[in-house]
C-alpha cells in the first residue's frame, strides 16, 4: 500500500467523495466541472494510493468496494474541516470573547478610547481591552510579536509597513479656570495671552516648548511656560487651582467643569490622529469589526 501522504492531494479526495455520492464517473465529472477522462485518471491515482480498486464498473455506473465505503465518512469529515478552515469564522459581536490590545497616549485615552469603550460595552460586552503606552521606537516589533493590535498615533510616527487610516484632524484651544482674569474676554488678545504663565504637556518630560511656541516664534513673539507635565490627565486639576493657562487639543476640553475654553489668539498648527494595525490582523473579522467601531466613535 502506498501510504505516503504526498501522493494524495485534496482534489483526489474531492473526486473520491463525488464518486461515492454519484456512483457514476460521468455524473462525478459534471459535479466537479471536469472531463470524464480527468476523473478516470484521478480514480486511477486513488486506486494506487489506497491499493484497492475502490469502484467496480456495472451497467449503469460504478459500485464502491468495501474499502471505498469505509473511506466515505472520513473523507467527508476531512473535506468539511478543510472547508471550515478556508472560510473566515463568522463574528458575532454580542457573544464574542477576545482581548484587543491598543497602544495609546493619555490624550488618545480621553479623546478616542472613552467614546469607543462606551459603544463597545453595549455592543460587545465580552471583549476585553488592554490599553498600553505608545513606544514609537518599538512599534513595529510590538506589532510583529502580537504585543499590540492597534496603535493610535500621528502620521509622522507611523512605520511604513503598517496599515493606516485617518481618524480625524485635531485643532487647539486655550484652557483656563472659569474665573480666571482672562475668562471674561470673548477673544483673547495676543498681548494678554503672552503675558500669562502657561502650562504645557511634554510626553518625554521636562520640555518647555511646543507647537504653540513655534507658532509664536514665527511671528516674533514668545510666552512664559512655567509648568511642564508629562500627562494631559492632571492638567485640568492644576488649571482649576491656579492662574495658569494652557493650549490643549480641543477634544480634551469637553466636559471639564470649572474650566473655560477660548480660541487661541494666533493660528497653531493642529495634527492628524491615525489608527495603524498589522497585516497579521488585517483580514480578521473580529479585528475588522473593532476597527470600524473605533472609526465610527471617533468623531
PyMOL commands that set and color helices and strands:
alter all, ss='L'
color gray80, all
select helices_A, chain A and resi 5-7+10-22+25-32+36-50+66-86+106-123+136-145+155-157+190-195+211-218+235-240+250-253+279-282+285-297
alter helices_A, ss='H'
color red, helices_A
select strands_A, chain A and resi 55-58+61-64+98-103+127-132+150-154+163-170+172-177+197-201+224-229+245-249+259-262+271-277
alter strands_A, ss='S'
color yellow, strands_A
deselect
rebuild
show_as cartoon
